[in-house]
Amino acid sequence: MDNCSVCKSTSLSRLEDEVLLSYKNTDIPITIKYSTCDSCHREFISTSQILENDAVARNAKKSHDGLMTAVEIKSAREKIGITQEEASLIFGGGRNAFSKYERSEVSQSLSMDNLIKICLKYPGILKELASQKGVSIKDMSLVSEDNVIPYETFKAANQAKYESHPIDSPEEIIYG
């Protein structure tokens, strides 16, 4: 809205205010946007501000629930090196799903969120899913700190008997 619907003035002030969003027995602080008419002092929220406020609230809820925010989903998709349409083919959710996730127009399911996170951590799974859908993805390293399986280090029962000792003299170096 570029003018006041009451007095038709185009002199508007765009403002922000912090409010508490009540969600699952928690108050989450978020910043909302609104406008006031400088002529008649009417306060209102424009259509674009409503959409922005909805996205802020949705991201706050996703973050509270441990889901990726819109920015994090976009970053994940870009790290993989695929388009929104290719991401929808690989992960499912419909043709425009990732466009809506990245605009925070809708929230992804917990299952979708988990699948994206697992594919980022284990590129082999991502490659398999992409291959099944005929989508080519950039080569992501299959070996990284995030996807190495740790193994326990065990000591042999008689290991103390065979421990190495520091070498004290040059003669010991020569003769071992």
C-alpha positions as CSV (number, residue, x, y, z in Angstrom):
1,M,0.0,0.0,0.0
2,D,1.5,3.3,-1.1
3,N,-1.1,5.5,0.4
4,C,-3.5,5.7,3.3
5,S,-6.8,4.1,2.5
6,V,-8.6,6.6,4.8
7,C,-7.2,10.0,3.8
8,K,-5.3,8.9,0.7
9,S,-2.1,10.6,1.9
10,T,1.2,9.2,0.4
11,S,3.1,10.4,3.4
12,L,3.7,7.2,5.4
13,S,6.1,6.1,8.1
14,R,7.3,2.5,8.1
15,L,8.0,1.2,11.6
16,E,9.2,-1.9,13.4
17,D,8.3,-3.1,16.8
18,E,9.4,-6.1,18.9
19,V,6.6,-8.3,20.1
20,L,6.3,-11.6,21.9
21,L,5.0,-14.5,19.8
22,S,3.4,-17.2,22.0
23,Y,4.2,-20.6,20.7
24,K,4.1,-23.9,22.5
25,N,4.1,-22.4,26.0
26,T,7.0,-20.1,25.1
27,D,7.2,-16.4,24.3
28,I,9.5,-15.8,21.4
29,P,10.6,-12.2,20.7
30,I,10.2,-11.2,17.0
31,T,10.3,-7.9,15.1
32,I,7.2,-7.0,13.1
33,K,6.7,-4.3,10.6
34,Y,3.8,-1.8,10.2
35,S,3.0,1.6,8.9
36,T,1.4,4.8,10.1
37,C,-0.1,7.6,8.0
38,D,1.7,10.9,8.8
39,S,-1.5,12.9,8.0
40,C,-4.3,11.1,9.8
41,H,-2.1,9.0,12.1
42,R,-3.9,5.8,11.2
43,E,-1.9,2.6,11.9
44,F,-2.0,-0.3,9.5
45,I,-0.1,-3.2,8.1
46,S,0.4,-3.4,4.4
47,T,0.1,-6.6,2.4
48,S,3.8,-6.8,1.9
49,Q,4.4,-6.2,5.6
50,I,1.9,-9.0,6.5
51,L,3.8,-11.4,4.3
52,E,7.1,-10.4,5.9
53,N,5.7,-10.6,9.4
54,D,4.3,-14.1,8.6
55,A,7.7,-15.2,7.4
56,V,9.4,-13.9,10.5
57,A,6.9,-15.7,12.7
58,R,7.2,-18.9,10.8
59,N,11.0,-18.8,10.9
60,A,10.9,-18.2,14.7
61,K,8.6,-21.2,15.1
62,K,10.8,-23.4,12.9
63,S,13.9,-22.4,14.9
64,H,12.1,-23.1,18.1
65,D,11.2,-26.6,16.8
66,G,14.8,-27.3,15.7
67,L,14.0,-27.1,12.0
68,M,16.1,-25.2,9.5
69,T,15.0,-21.7,8.8
70,A,14.3,-20.4,5.2
71,V,17.9,-19.0,5.0
72,E,19.4,-22.4,6.2
73,I,17.3,-24.3,3.6
74,K,18.5,-22.1,0.8
75,S,22.1,-22.3,2.0
76,A,21.8,-26.2,2.1
77,R,20.4,-26.3,-1.4
78,E,23.1,-24.0,-2.7
79,K,25.8,-26.0,-1.0
80,I,24.5,-29.1,-2.8
81,G,24.6,-27.0,-6.0
82,I,21.1,-27.7,-7.3
83,T,18.1,-25.5,-8.3
84,Q,14.9,-25.3,-6.4
85,E,13.2,-27.5,-8.9
86,E,15.9,-30.1,-8.7
87,A,15.7,-30.1,-4.9
88,S,12.0,-30.7,-5.2
89,L,12.7,-33.7,-7.5
90,I,15.3,-35.2,-5.2
91,F,13.6,-34.6,-1.9
92,G,9.9,-34.5,-2.9
93,G,7.4,-32.0,-1.6
94,G,6.0,-30.8,-4.9
95,R,7.3,-28.8,-7.8
96,N,7.5,-25.4,-6.0
97,A,8.2,-26.8,-2.5
98,F,11.7,-25.3,-2.1
99,S,10.7,-22.0,-3.5
100,K,8.0,-21.8,-0.7
101,Y,10.4,-23.1,1.9
102,E,13.1,-20.5,1.0
103,R,10.5,-17.6,1.1
104,S,9.2,-19.0,4.4
105,E,5.8,-19.2,2.8
106,V,5.3,-22.7,4.2
107,S,7.2,-24.8,6.7
108,Q,8.9,-28.1,5.7
109,S,7.9,-31.2,7.6
110,L,10.2,-32.7,10.2
111,S,10.8,-35.6,7.8
112,M,11.9,-33.3,5.0
113,D,14.1,-31.3,7.4
114,N,15.8,-34.5,8.6
115,L,16.3,-35.8,5.0
116,I,18.0,-32.6,3.9
117,K,20.3,-32.6,7.0
118,I,21.2,-36.3,6.5
119,C,22.0,-35.7,2.8
120,L,24.3,-32.8,3.7
121,K,26.1,-35.0,6.3
122,Y,26.3,-38.1,4.1
123,P,26.8,-37.1,0.4
124,G,26.6,-40.7,-0.7
125,I,22.9,-40.8,0.2
126,L,22.3,-37.5,-1.6
127,K,24.0,-38.9,-4.7
128,E,21.9,-42.0,-4.6
129,L,18.6,-40.0,-4.3
130,A,19.7,-37.7,-7.1
131,S,20.7,-40.6,-9.3
132,Q,17.3,-42.2,-8.8
133,K,15.6,-39.0,-10.0
134,G,18.1,-38.4,-12.9
135,V,19.5,-35.2,-11.3
136,S,23.1,-34.4,-11.7
137,I,24.8,-32.8,-8.6
138,K,28.2,-31.3,-8.1
139,D,30.8,-33.6,-6.6
140,M,30.6,-33.3,-2.9
141,S,33.5,-34.9,-1.0
142,L,32.6,-38.3,0.3
143,V,35.2,-37.9,3.1
144,S,34.8,-35.1,5.6
145,E,35.0,-34.6,9.3
146,D,31.2,-34.8,9.5
147,N,30.8,-38.3,7.9
148,V,33.7,-40.3,9.4
149,I,32.5,-43.1,11.6
150,P,34.6,-43.1,14.8
151,Y,36.0,-46.4,16.1
152,E,37.0,-47.1,19.6
153,T,40.7,-47.5,20.3
154,F,41.3,-50.7,22.2
155,K,44.5,-51.7,24.0
156,A,45.8,-55.2,24.0
157,A,45.9,-57.0,27.3
158,N,49.7,-57.3,27.2
159,Q,50.4,-53.9,25.7
160,A,52.2,-52.5,28.8
161,K,54.8,-55.2,28.3
162,Y,55.7,-53.9,24.9
163,E,55.5,-50.2,25.4
164,S,58.3,-48.1,23.9
165,H,60.7,-46.2,26.1
166,P,62.6,-43.0,25.4
167,I,66.1,-43.4,24.0
168,D,68.7,-42.1,26.5
169,S,72.1,-42.3,24.7
170,P,73.4,-42.1,21.1
171,E,74.6,-45.7,21.4
172,E,71.0,-46.8,21.9
173,I,70.0,-45.0,18.7
174,I,72.7,-46.8,16.7
175,Y,71.9,-50.3,18.0
176,G,68.2,-49.8,18.4
